[in-house]
Amino acid sequence: MKNLFIICTLFLSYSSLAQDRVTFDKKSDKVDVLVGGKYFTSYFFPGESQLKKAVLFPILTAQGTTITRGYPLIPRAGERVDHPHHVGMWLNYEDVNGYDYWNNSNSIVESLKSHKMGTIRHESIQKISEGTQGSLVVTASWVDENGKGKKVLEETTSYVFSGSKDIRIIDRITTLTAISDVVTFKDVKDGMFAIRVARQLEIPSNKPDVFTDAHGVETKVSVMDNTGVTGNYLSSEGVKGEAVWSTRAKWMNLSGKMDNHSINVAILDHPANVTYPSYWHARGYGLFAINPLGLSAFSNGKASLNYTLLKGEFISFRYRTIIADRDLSKDELDIAQAKFAREVK
């Protein structure tokens, strides 16, 4: 009876009868997404002088709470100011044919400027469709030499947005097609689908940290005031807290409190994704990411994968993000993940 009740509850939450209408407001450098007339997020593509990739930014819950970090675009008091390339929600990778698409930003540290950087250039908005499920289809080019070289990959991404009283959902389905004769995604740590969350959703920490990327560049993060910081991870396999990093799971849920109520942010992996269930690059300081192509760093060298595409070949990635103004149970998330697997091929 318990499971039947949960299934019925989820059906009502996700059915078209319970969903609000999704509409879009297209502007020169972004497309605003509204659910039931309330602002949800923006597909933001301001150009390479401001960002080296298009992102969803900011992202709000159904009740209007902003779950993404503001820095570096709209800094807020008390935030961390590390990793300026962590903006909103995005998809990119640290090493594609030797070029770094993950760490590139306009606030890049001097020691990284000599490294080979890539840029993901927004190209076009192919389709906008409004309804209880609103869809936005966009294209982009992965270009080496910091956007001044040749096109390596062609990207087509379909976003599907939906929502109801206390739920917001984002599906991102991205297909990358090789334009170069050979495209190799080197087995590295930093990738691939990610959100940088607000300070309140970080895991409380009482010690400073130093983070080192693949180039040996260190980012020092000082001890901060933990007042109001309540985040915690739970994986589909029952792993909690900081221990989820480098573990595999079908879904990962980040819970915490903001604006005096519970907020959950869950990312669901998909069975059709390479290496499913993938490794999670989920950190306590606010980086919430899944990396299907980096096996070596997460398995202590026990496995490896240098994924290669020949010209004209493609690979697709499918992720669903559920943002709730309440707690989501393990049963609910198991059902939601199975539903995602059925709905998206």
Contacts in CASP RR format, 6 or more apart in sequence:
PFRMAT RR
TARGET T0000
AUTHOR 0000-0000-0000
METHOD contacts of the structure
MODEL  1
MKNLFIICTLFLSYSSLAQDRVTFDKKSDKVDVLVGGKYFTSYFFPGESQ
LKKAVLFPILTAQGTTITRGYPLIPRAGERVDHPHHVGMWLNYEDVNGYD
YWNNSNSIVESLKSHKMGTIRHESIQKISEGTQGSLVVTASWVDENGKGK
KVLEETTSYVFSGSKDIRIIDRITTLTAISDVVTFKDVKDGMFAIRVARQ
LEIPSNKPDVFTDAHGVETKVSVMDNTGVTGNYLSSEGVKGEAVWSTRAK
WMNLSGKMDNHSINVAILDHPANVTYPSYWHARGYGLFAINPLGLSAFSN
GKASLNYTLLKGEFISFRYRTIIADRDLSKDELDIAQAKFAREVK
2 331 0 8 1.000
3 331 0 8 1.000
6 329 0 8 1.000
6 331 0 8 1.000
6 332 0 8 1.000
6 335 0 8 1.000
7 335 0 8 1.000
9 332 0 8 1.000
10 332 0 8 1.000
10 335 0 8 1.000
10 336 0 8 1.000
10 339 0 8 1.000
12 18 0 8 1.000
13 164 0 8 1.000
13 167 0 8 1.000
14 162 0 8 1.000
14 164 0 8 1.000
14 167 0 8 1.000
14 169 0 8 1.000
14 336 0 8 1.000
14 339 0 8 1.000
16 132 0 8 1.000
18 164 0 8 1.000
18 165 0 8 1.000
19 132 0 8 1.000
19 133 0 8 1.000
19 162 0 8 1.000
19 163 0 8 1.000
19 164 0 8 1.000
20 35 0 8 1.000
20 36 0 8 1.000
20 37 0 8 1.000
20 132 0 8 1.000
20 163 0 8 1.000
20 164 0 8 1.000
21 35 0 8 1.000
21 36 0 8 1.000
21 37 0 8 1.000
21 130 0 8 1.000
21 131 0 8 1.000
21 132 0 8 1.000
22 33 0 8 1.000
22 34 0 8 1.000
22 35 0 8 1.000
22 36 0 8 1.000
22 40 0 8 1.000
22 130 0 8 1.000
22 131 0 8 1.000
22 132 0 8 1.000
22 133 0 8 1.000
22 134 0 8 1.000
22 161 0 8 1.000
22 162 0 8 1.000
22 163 0 8 1.000
23 33 0 8 1.000
23 34 0 8 1.000
23 36 0 8 1.000
23 37 0 8 1.000
23 130 0 8 1.000
23 131 0 8 1.000
24 31 0 8 1.000
24 32 0 8 1.000
24 33 0 8 1.000
24 34 0 8 1.000
24 128 0 8 1.000
24 130 0 8 1.000
24 134 0 8 1.000
24 136 0 8 1.000
25 31 0 8 1.000
25 32 0 8 1.000
25 34 0 8 1.000
26 32 0 8 1.000
26 125 0 8 1.000
26 128 0 8 1.000
29 44 0 8 1.000
29 45 0 8 1.000
29 46 0 8 1.000
29 47 0 8 1.000
30 42 0 8 1.000
30 43 0 8 1.000
30 44 0 8 1.000
30 45 0 8 1.000
30 46 0 8 1.000
31 42 0 8 1.000
31 43 0 8 1.000
31 125 0 8 1.000
31 128 0 8 1.000
31 136 0 8 1.000
32 39 0 8 1.000
32 41 0 8 1.000
32 42 0 8 1.000
33 39 0 8 1.000
33 40 0 8 1.000
33 41 0 8 1.000
33 42 0 8 1.000
33 43 0 8 1.000
33 136 0 8 1.000
33 161 0 8 1.000
34 40 0 8 1.000
35 62 0 8 1.000
35 161 0 8 1.000
35 162 0 8 1.000
35 163 0 8 1.000
35 168 0 8 1.000
38 60 0 8 1.000
38 62 0 8 1.000
38 64 0 8 1.000
39 60 0 8 1.000
39 64 0 8 1.000
40 59 0 8 1.000
40 60 0 8 1.000
40 161 0 8 1.000
40 168 0 8 1.000
41 56 0 8 1.000
41 57 0 8 1.000
41 58 0 8 1.000
41 59 0 8 1.000
41 60 0 8 1.000
41 89 0 8 1.000
41 161 0 8 1.000
41 170 0 8 1.000
42 56 0 8 1.000
42 57 0 8 1.000
42 58 0 8 1.000
43 54 0 8 1.000
43 56 0 8 1.000
43 136 0 8 1.000
43 138 0 8 1.000
43 159 0 8 1.000
44 51 0 8 1.000
44 54 0 8 1.000
44 55 0 8 1.000
44 56 0 8 1.000
44 57 0 8 1.000
45 51 0 8 1.000
45 54 0 8 1.000
45 122 0 8 1.000
45 138 0 8 1.000
47 121 0 8 1.000
47 122 0 8 1.000
48 119 0 8 1.000
48 121 0 8 1.000
48 147 0 8 1.000
49 106 0 8 1.000
50 73 0 8 1.000
50 106 0 8 1.000
51 87 0 8 1.000
51 105 0 8 1.000
51 106 0 8 1.000
52 85 0 8 1.000
52 101 0 8 1.000
52 104 0 8 1.000
52 105 0 8 1.000
52 106 0 8 1.000
52 117 0 8 1.000
52 118 0 8 1.000
52 119 0 8 1.000
52 120 0 8 1.000
53 90 0 8 1.000
53 92 0 8 1.000
53 101 0 8 1.000
53 104 0 8 1.000
53 119 0 8 1.000
53 120 0 8 1.000
53 140 0 8 1.000
54 90 0 8 1.000
54 120 0 8 1.000
54 122 0 8 1.000
54 138 0 8 1.000
54 140 0 8 1.000
55 87 0 8 1.000
55 88 0 8 1.000
55 89 0 8 1.000
55 90 0 8 1.000
56 88 0 8 1.000
56 89 0 8 1.000
56 90 0 8 1.000
56 159 0 8 1.000
56 170 0 8 1.000
57 68 0 8 1.000
57 73 0 8 1.000
57 87 0 8 1.000
57 88 0 8 1.000
57 89 0 8 1.000
58 66 0 8 1.000
58 68 0 8 1.000
58 70 0 8 1.000
58 74 0 8 1.000
58 88 0 8 1.000
59 66 0 8 1.000
59 67 0 8 1.000
59 68 0 8 1.000
59 88 0 8 1.000
59 89 0 8 1.000
59 168 0 8 1.000
59 170 0 8 1.000
59 195 0 8 1.000
59 323 0 8 1.000
60 66 0 8 1.000
60 67 0 8 1.000
60 168 0 8 1.000
61 67 0 8 1.000
61 168 0 8 1.000
61 263 0 8 1.000
61 323 0 8 1.000
61 324 0 8 1.000
61 325 0 8 1.000
62 163 0 8 1.000
62 164 0 8 1.000
62 165 0 8 1.000
62 166 0 8 1.000
62 167 0 8 1.000
62 168 0 8 1.000
62 323 0 8 1.000
62 325 0 8 1.000
63 166 0 8 1.000
63 259 0 8 1.000
63 261 0 8 1.000
63 325 0 8 1.000
64 259 0 8 1.000
65 258 0 8 1.000
65 259 0 8 1.000
65 263 0 8 1.000
65 325 0 8 1.000
66 198 0 8 1.000
67 195 0 8 1.000
67 197 0 8 1.000
67 198 0 8 1.000
67 201 0 8 1.000
67 258 0 8 1.000
67 263 0 8 1.000
67 265 0 8 1.000
67 323 0 8 1.000
68 88 0 8 1.000
68 89 0 8 1.000
68 195 0 8 1.000
68 196 0 8 1.000
68 197 0 8 1.000
68 198 0 8 1.000
69 76 0 8 1.000
69 79 0 8 1.000
69 80 0 8 1.000
69 86 0 8 1.000
69 88 0 8 1.000
69 196 0 8 1.000
69 197 0 8 1.000
69 198 0 8 1.000
69 199 0 8 1.000
69 286 0 8 1.000
70 76 0 8 1.000
70 79 0 8 1.000
70 198 0 8 1.000
71 79 0 8 1.000
71 80 0 8 1.000
71 81 0 8 1.000
71 84 0 8 1.000
72 81 0 8 1.000
72 84 0 8 1.000
72 87 0 8 1.000
72 105 0 8 1.000
72 107 0 8 1.000
73 87 0 8 1.000
75 81 0 8 1.000
76 198 0 8 1.000
76 199 0 8 1.000
78 199 0 8 1.000
78 224 0 8 1.000
78 225 0 8 1.000
79 198 0 8 1.000
79 199 0 8 1.000
80 199 0 8 1.000
80 202 0 8 1.000
80 221 0 8 1.000
80 224 0 8 1.000
80 285 0 8 1.000
80 286 0 8 1.000
82 211 0 8 1.000
82 219 0 8 1.000
82 221 0 8 1.000
82 285 0 8 1.000
83 196 0 8 1.000
83 211 0 8 1.000
83 219 0 8 1.000
83 287 0 8 1.000
84 105 0 8 1.000
84 106 0 8 1.000
84 107 0 8 1.000
84 108 0 8 1.000
85 102 0 8 1.000
85 103 0 8 1.000
85 104 0 8 1.000
85 105 0 8 1.000
85 107 0 8 1.000
85 108 0 8 1.000
86 194 0 8 1.000
86 196 0 8 1.000
86 287 0 8 1.000
87 105 0 8 1.000
87 196 0 8 1.000
88 195 0 8 1.000
88 196 0 8 1.000
89 170 0 8 1.000
89 172 0 8 1.000
89 194 0 8 1.000
89 195 0 8 1.000
89 321 0 8 1.000
90 193 0 8 1.000
90 194 0 8 1.000
91 157 0 8 1.000
91 172 0 8 1.000
91 174 0 8 1.000
91 192 0 8 1.000
91 193 0 8 1.000
91 194 0 8 1.000
91 317 0 8 1.000
92 101 0 8 1.000
92 102 0 8 1.000
92 120 0 8 1.000
92 191 0 8 1.000
92 192 0 8 1.000
93 101 0 8 1.000
93 102 0 8 1.000
93 185 0 8 1.000
93 188 0 8 1.000
93 190 0 8 1.000
93 191 0 8 1.000
93 192 0 8 1.000
93 293 0 8 1.000
94 100 0 8 1.000
94 101 0 8 1.000
94 102 0 8 1.000
94 103 0 8 1.000
94 186 0 8 1.000
94 188 0 8 1.000
94 189 0 8 1.000
94 190 0 8 1.000
94 191 0 8 1.000
94 213 0 8 1.000
94 214 0 8 1.000
95 185 0 8 1.000
95 186 0 8 1.000
95 188 0 8 1.000
95 214 0 8 1.000
96 118 0 8 1.000
96 142 0 8 1.000
96 144 0 8 1.000
96 152 0 8 1.000
96 153 0 8 1.000
96 183 0 8 1.000
96 184 0 8 1.000
96 185 0 8 1.000
96 186 0 8 1.000
97 144 0 8 1.000
97 152 0 8 1.000
97 180 0 8 1.000
97 182 0 8 1.000
97 183 0 8 1.000
97 184 0 8 1.000
98 116 0 8 1.000
98 184 0 8 1.000
98 186 0 8 1.000
99 116 0 8 1.000
99 117 0 8 1.000
99 118 0 8 1.000
99 144 0 8 1.000
99 145 0 8 1.000
99 152 0 8 1.000
100 115 0 8 1.000
100 116 0 8 1.000
100 117 0 8 1.000
100 118 0 8 1.000
100 214 0 8 1.000
100 215 0 8 1.000
101 117 0 8 1.000
101 118 0 8 1.000
101 119 0 8 1.000
101 120 0 8 1.000
101 142 0 8 1.000
102 190 0 8 1.000
102 191 0 8 1.000
103 112 0 8 1.000
103 115 0 8 1.000
103 117 0 8 1.000
103 190 0 8 1.000
103 213 0 8 1.000
103 215 0 8 1.000
104 117 0 8 1.000
104 118 0 8 1.000
104 119 0 8 1.000
104 146 0 8 1.000
108 117 0 8 1.000
109 217 0 8 1.000
111 215 0 8 1.000
111 217 0 8 1.000
112 215 0 8 1.000
112 217 0 8 1.000
115 215 0 8 1.000
116 144 0 8 1.000
116 145 0 8 1.000
117 146 0 8 1.000
118 142 0 8 1.000
118 143 0 8 1.000
118 144 0 8 1.000
118 145 0 8 1.000
118 146 0 8 1.000
118 147 0 8 1.000
119 142 0 8 1.000
119 143 0 8 1.000
119 146 0 8 1.000
119 147 0 8 1.000
120 140 0 8 1.000
120 141 0 8 1.000
120 142 0 8 1.000
120 143 0 8 1.000
120 155 0 8 1.000
121 140 0 8 1.000
121 141 0 8 1.000
121 143 0 8 1.000
121 147 0 8 1.000
122 138 0 8 1.000
122 139 0 8 1.000
122 140 0 8 1.000
123 138 0 8 1.000
123 139 0 8 1.000
123 140 0 8 1.000
123 141 0 8 1.000
124 138 0 8 1.000
124 139 0 8 1.000
125 136 0 8 1.000
125 137 0 8 1.000
125 138 0 8 1.000
126 137 0 8 1.000
126 138 0 8 1.000
126 139 0 8 1.000
126 156 0 8 1.000
127 135 0 8 1.000
127 136 0 8 1.000
127 137 0 8 1.000
128 135 0 8 1.000
128 136 0 8 1.000
128 137 0 8 1.000
129 135 0 8 1.000
129 136 0 8 1.000
132 162 0 8 1.000
133 160 0 8 1.000
133 161 0 8 1.000
133 162 0 8 1.000
134 160 0 8 1.000
134 161 0 8 1.000
134 162 0 8 1.000
135 158 0 8 1.000
135 159 0 8 1.000
135 160 0 8 1.000
135 161 0 8 1.000
136 158 0 8 1.000
136 159 0 8 1.000
136 161 0 8 1.000
137 156 0 8 1.000
137 157 0 8 1.000
137 158 0 8 1.000
137 159 0 8 1.000
138 156 0 8 1.000
138 157 0 8 1.000
138 159 0 8 1.000
139 154 0 8 1.000
139 155 0 8 1.000
139 156 0 8 1.000
139 157 0 8 1.000
140 154 0 8 1.000
140 155 0 8 1.000
140 157 0 8 1.000
141 151 0 8 1.000
141 153 0 8 1.000
141 154 0 8 1.000
141 155 0 8 1.000
142 151 0 8 1.000
142 152 0 8 1.000
142 153 0 8 1.000
142 154 0 8 1.000
142 155 0 8 1.000
142 176 0 8 1.000
143 149 0 8 1.000
143 150 0 8 1.000
143 151 0 8 1.000
143 152 0 8 1.000
144 150 0 8 1.000
144 152 0 8 1.000
150 179 0 8 1.000
150 180 0 8 1.000
151 179 0 8 1.000
151 180 0 8 1.000
152 178 0 8 1.000
152 179 0 8 1.000
152 180 0 8 1.000
152 183 0 8 1.000
153 176 0 8 1.000
153 177 0 8 1.000
153 178 0 8 1.000
153 179 0 8 1.000
153 180 0 8 1.000
153 183 0 8 1.000
154 176 0 8 1.000
154 177 0 8 1.000
154 179 0 8 1.000
155 174 0 8 1.000
155 175 0 8 1.000
155 176 0 8 1.000
155 177 0 8 1.000
156 174 0 8 1.000
156 175 0 8 1.000
156 177 0 8 1.000
157 172 0 8 1.000
157 173 0 8 1.000
157 174 0 8 1.000
157 175 0 8 1.000
158 171 0 8 1.000
158 172 0 8 1.000
158 173 0 8 1.000
158 174 0 8 1.000
159 170 0 8 1.000
159 171 0 8 1.000
159 172 0 8 1.000
160 169 0 8 1.000
160 170 0 8 1.000
160 171 0 8 1.000
160 173 0 8 1.000
161 168 0 8 1.000
161 169 0 8 1.000
161 170 0 8 1.000
161 171 0 8 1.000
162 168 0 8 1.000
162 169 0 8 1.000
163 169 0 8 1.000
166 324 0 8 1.000
166 325 0 8 1.000
166 326 0 8 1.000
167 322 0 8 1.000
167 323 0 8 1.000
167 324 0 8 1.000
167 325 0 8 1.000
168 322 0 8 1.000
168 323 0 8 1.000
168 324 0 8 1.000
169 320 0 8 1.000
169 321 0 8 1.000
169 322 0 8 1.000
169 323 0 8 1.000
170 320 0 8 1.000
170 321 0 8 1.000
170 323 0 8 1.000
171 318 0 8 1.000
171 319 0 8 1.000
171 320 0 8 1.000
171 321 0 8 1.000
171 340 0 8 1.000
171 344 0 8 1.000
172 193 0 8 1.000
172 317 0 8 1.000
172 318 0 8 1.000
172 319 0 8 1.000
172 320 0 8 1.000
172 321 0 8 1.000
173 316 0 8 1.000
173 317 0 8 1.000
173 318 0 8 1.000
173 344 0 8 1.000
174 316 0 8 1.000
174 317 0 8 1.000
175 314 0 8 1.000
175 315 0 8 1.000
175 316 0 8 1.000
175 317 0 8 1.000
176 309 0 8 1.000
176 314 0 8 1.000
176 315 0 8 1.000
176 316 0 8 1.000
176 317 0 8 1.000
177 309 0 8 1.000
177 312 0 8 1.000
177 313 0 8 1.000
177 314 0 8 1.000
178 309 0 8 1.000
178 310 0 8 1.000
178 311 0 8 1.000
178 312 0 8 1.000
178 313 0 8 1.000
178 314 0 8 1.000
179 311 0 8 1.000
179 312 0 8 1.000
180 311 0 8 1.000
181 310 0 8 1.000
181 311 0 8 1.000
182 308 0 8 1.000
182 309 0 8 1.000
182 310 0 8 1.000
182 311 0 8 1.000
183 308 0 8 1.000
183 309 0 8 1.000
183 310 0 8 1.000
184 306 0 8 1.000
184 307 0 8 1.000
184 308 0 8 1.000
184 309 0 8 1.000
185 293 0 8 1.000
185 306 0 8 1.000
185 307 0 8 1.000
185 308 0 8 1.000
186 306 0 8 1.000
187 293 0 8 1.000
187 294 0 8 1.000
187 295 0 8 1.000
187 296 0 8 1.000
187 297 0 8 1.000
187 304 0 8 1.000
187 305 0 8 1.000
187 306 0 8 1.000
187 307 0 8 1.000
188 214 0 8 1.000
188 293 0 8 1.000
188 294 0 8 1.000
188 297 0 8 1.000
189 214 0 8 1.000
189 281 0 8 1.000
189 291 0 8 1.000
189 294 0 8 1.000
189 297 0 8 1.000
189 298 0 8 1.000
190 213 0 8 1.000
190 214 0 8 1.000
190 281 0 8 1.000
190 291 0 8 1.000
191 281 0 8 1.000
191 289 0 8 1.000
191 291 0 8 1.000
191 293 0 8 1.000
191 294 0 8 1.000
192 289 0 8 1.000
192 290 0 8 1.000
192 291 0 8 1.000
192 292 0 8 1.000
192 293 0 8 1.000
192 317 0 8 1.000
193 267 0 8 1.000
193 289 0 8 1.000
193 290 0 8 1.000
193 317 0 8 1.000
193 319 0 8 1.000
194 281 0 8 1.000
194 287 0 8 1.000
194 288 0 8 1.000
194 289 0 8 1.000
194 290 0 8 1.000
195 265 0 8 1.000
195 267 0 8 1.000
195 288 0 8 1.000
195 289 0 8 1.000
195 321 0 8 1.000
196 286 0 8 1.000
196 287 0 8 1.000
196 288 0 8 1.000
197 254 0 8 1.000
197 265 0 8 1.000
197 286 0 8 1.000
197 288 0 8 1.000
198 258 0 8 1.000
199 224 0 8 1.000
199 229 0 8 1.000
200 228 0 8 1.000
200 229 0 8 1.000
200 230 0 8 1.000
200 231 0 8 1.000
200 256 0 8 1.000
200 257 0 8 1.000
200 258 0 8 1.000
201 230 0 8 1.000
201 231 0 8 1.000
201 254 0 8 1.000
201 256 0 8 1.000
201 258 0 8 1.000
201 263 0 8 1.000
201 265 0 8 1.000
201 286 0 8 1.000
202 229 0 8 1.000
202 231 0 8 1.000
202 284 0 8 1.000
202 285 0 8 1.000
202 286 0 8 1.000
203 229 0 8 1.000
203 231 0 8 1.000
203 232 0 8 1.000
203 233 0 8 1.000
203 241 0 8 1.000
203 242 0 8 1.000
203 284 0 8 1.000
203 285 0 8 1.000
203 286 0 8 1.000
204 226 0 8 1.000
204 229 0 8 1.000
204 230 0 8 1.000
204 231 0 8 1.000
205 223 0 8 1.000
205 224 0 8 1.000
205 226 0 8 1.000
205 284 0 8 1.000
205 285 0 8 1.000
206 223 0 8 1.000
206 226 0 8 1.000
207 223 0 8 1.000
208 220 0 8 1.000
208 221 0 8 1.000
208 222 0 8 1.000
208 223 0 8 1.000
209 220 0 8 1.000
209 221 0 8 1.000
209 285 0 8 1.000
210 218 0 8 1.000
210 219 0 8 1.000
210 220 0 8 1.000
210 221 0 8 1.000
211 218 0 8 1.000
211 219 0 8 1.000
211 221 0 8 1.000
212 218 0 8 1.000
212 219 0 8 1.000
213 219 0 8 1.000
221 285 0 8 1.000
228 257 0 8 1.000
230 256 0 8 1.000
230 257 0 8 1.000
231 254 0 8 1.000
231 255 0 8 1.000
231 256 0 8 1.000
231 284 0 8 1.000
232 240 0 8 1.000
232 241 0 8 1.000
232 254 0 8 1.000
232 255 0 8 1.000
232 256 0 8 1.000
233 239 0 8 1.000
233 240 0 8 1.000
233 241 0 8 1.000
233 242 0 8 1.000
233 244 0 8 1.000
233 252 0 8 1.000
233 253 0 8 1.000
233 254 0 8 1.000
233 282 0 8 1.000
233 284 0 8 1.000
234 240 0 8 1.000
234 241 0 8 1.000
234 244 0 8 1.000
234 252 0 8 1.000
234 253 0 8 1.000
234 255 0 8 1.000
234 330 0 8 1.000
235 244 0 8 1.000
235 247 0 8 1.000
235 249 0 8 1.000
235 251 0 8 1.000
235 252 0 8 1.000
235 253 0 8 1.000
235 280 0 8 1.000
236 249 0 8 1.000
236 250 0 8 1.000
236 251 0 8 1.000
236 252 0 8 1.000
236 277 0 8 1.000
236 330 0 8 1.000
236 333 0 8 1.000
236 334 0 8 1.000
236 337 0 8 1.000
237 247 0 8 1.000
237 248 0 8 1.000
237 249 0 8 1.000
237 250 0 8 1.000
238 330 0 8 1.000
239 247 0 8 1.000
239 249 0 8 1.000
241 284 0 8 1.000
242 283 0 8 1.000
242 284 0 8 1.000
244 252 0 8 1.000
244 280 0 8 1.000
244 282 0 8 1.000
245 280 0 8 1.000
245 281 0 8 1.000
245 282 0 8 1.000
245 283 0 8 1.000
246 279 0 8 1.000
246 280 0 8 1.000
246 281 0 8 1.000
246 297 0 8 1.000
246 298 0 8 1.000
246 299 0 8 1.000
247 279 0 8 1.000
247 280 0 8 1.000
248 277 0 8 1.000
248 278 0 8 1.000
248 279 0 8 1.000
248 280 0 8 1.000
249 269 0 8 1.000
249 277 0 8 1.000
249 280 0 8 1.000
250 268 0 8 1.000
250 269 0 8 1.000
250 276 0 8 1.000
250 277 0 8 1.000
250 334 0 8 1.000
250 337 0 8 1.000
251 266 0 8 1.000
251 267 0 8 1.000
251 268 0 8 1.000
251 269 0 8 1.000
251 333 0 8 1.000
251 334 0 8 1.000
251 336 0 8 1.000
251 337 0 8 1.000
252 266 0 8 1.000
252 267 0 8 1.000
252 280 0 8 1.000
252 282 0 8 1.000
252 288 0 8 1.000
252 290 0 8 1.000
253 264 0 8 1.000
253 265 0 8 1.000
253 266 0 8 1.000
253 328 0 8 1.000
253 333 0 8 1.000
254 264 0 8 1.000
254 265 0 8 1.000
254 266 0 8 1.000
254 282 0 8 1.000
254 288 0 8 1.000
255 262 0 8 1.000
255 263 0 8 1.000
255 264 0 8 1.000
255 265 0 8 1.000
255 327 0 8 1.000
255 328 0 8 1.000
256 262 0 8 1.000
256 263 0 8 1.000
256 264 0 8 1.000
257 263 0 8 1.000
261 325 0 8 1.000
261 326 0 8 1.000
262 325 0 8 1.000
262 326 0 8 1.000
262 327 0 8 1.000
263 323 0 8 1.000
263 324 0 8 1.000
263 325 0 8 1.000
264 322 0 8 1.000
264 323 0 8 1.000
264 324 0 8 1.000
264 326 0 8 1.000
264 327 0 8 1.000
264 328 0 8 1.000
265 288 0 8 1.000
265 321 0 8 1.000
265 322 0 8 1.000
265 323 0 8 1.000
265 324 0 8 1.000
266 321 0 8 1.000
266 322 0 8 1.000
266 324 0 8 1.000
266 328 0 8 1.000
266 333 0 8 1.000
266 336 0 8 1.000
267 288 0 8 1.000
267 290 0 8 1.000
267 319 0 8 1.000
267 320 0 8 1.000
267 321 0 8 1.000
268 319 0 8 1.000
268 320 0 8 1.000
268 321 0 8 1.000
268 322 0 8 1.000
268 333 0 8 1.000
268 336 0 8 1.000
268 337 0 8 1.000
268 340 0 8 1.000
269 276 0 8 1.000
269 277 0 8 1.000
269 278 0 8 1.000
269 290 0 8 1.000
269 292 0 8 1.000
269 319 0 8 1.000
269 337 0 8 1.000
270 276 0 8 1.000
270 318 0 8 1.000
270 319 0 8 1.000
270 320 0 8 1.000
270 340 0 8 1.000
270 341 0 8 1.000
270 344 0 8 1.000
271 341 0 8 1.000
272 316 0 8 1.000
272 318 0 8 1.000
272 344 0 8 1.000
272 345 0 8 1.000
273 292 0 8 1.000
273 316 0 8 1.000
273 317 0 8 1.000
273 318 0 8 1.000
273 319 0 8 1.000
274 292 0 8 1.000
274 293 0 8 1.000
274 307 0 8 1.000
274 315 0 8 1.000
275 292 0 8 1.000
275 293 0 8 1.000
275 295 0 8 1.000
275 305 0 8 1.000
276 292 0 8 1.000
278 290 0 8 1.000
278 291 0 8 1.000
278 292 0 8 1.000
279 290 0 8 1.000
279 291 0 8 1.000
279 292 0 8 1.000
279 294 0 8 1.000
279 295 0 8 1.000
279 298 0 8 1.000
279 299 0 8 1.000
280 289 0 8 1.000
280 290 0 8 1.000
280 291 0 8 1.000
281 287 0 8 1.000
281 289 0 8 1.000
281 290 0 8 1.000
281 291 0 8 1.000
281 298 0 8 1.000
282 288 0 8 1.000
282 289 0 8 1.000
282 290 0 8 1.000
283 289 0 8 1.000
290 319 0 8 1.000
291 298 0 8 1.000
292 317 0 8 1.000
293 305 0 8 1.000
293 307 0 8 1.000
294 305 0 8 1.000
295 301 0 8 1.000
295 303 0 8 1.000
295 304 0 8 1.000
295 305 0 8 1.000
296 303 0 8 1.000
296 304 0 8 1.000
296 305 0 8 1.000
307 315 0 8 1.000
309 315 0 8 1.000
318 340 0 8 1.000
318 344 0 8 1.000
320 336 0 8 1.000
320 340 0 8 1.000
320 344 0 8 1.000
322 328 0 8 1.000
322 333 0 8 1.000
322 336 0 8 1.000
328 336 0 8 1.000
END
